[in-house]
Amino acid sequence: MTDLSAMPDDALLTTREVAKWLGVSAKSVLRMPIKPAAMRSRERRFLAREVKAYILGRPAPSRMPLRRMA
């Protein structure tokens, strides 16, 4: 398994992969405030950018830039 910092921000990670990187159980990952990606599959997937933001203690960057009001 590669280092999380080497993963692209759009990479999808399983609950087990996130748990292994954080050093916690998979059940604990589901209780963390990491937002899962919207998918139809039964297993939750997490974007690498969300996990990196959680580790750094700041909100994940949004995909869309904020619009400036004129």
Secondary structure, DSSP 8 states (H G I E B T S, - for coil): ---GGGS-TT-EEEHHHHHHHHTS-HHHHHHSS--B---SSSS-EEEHHHHHHHHHTS----SS------
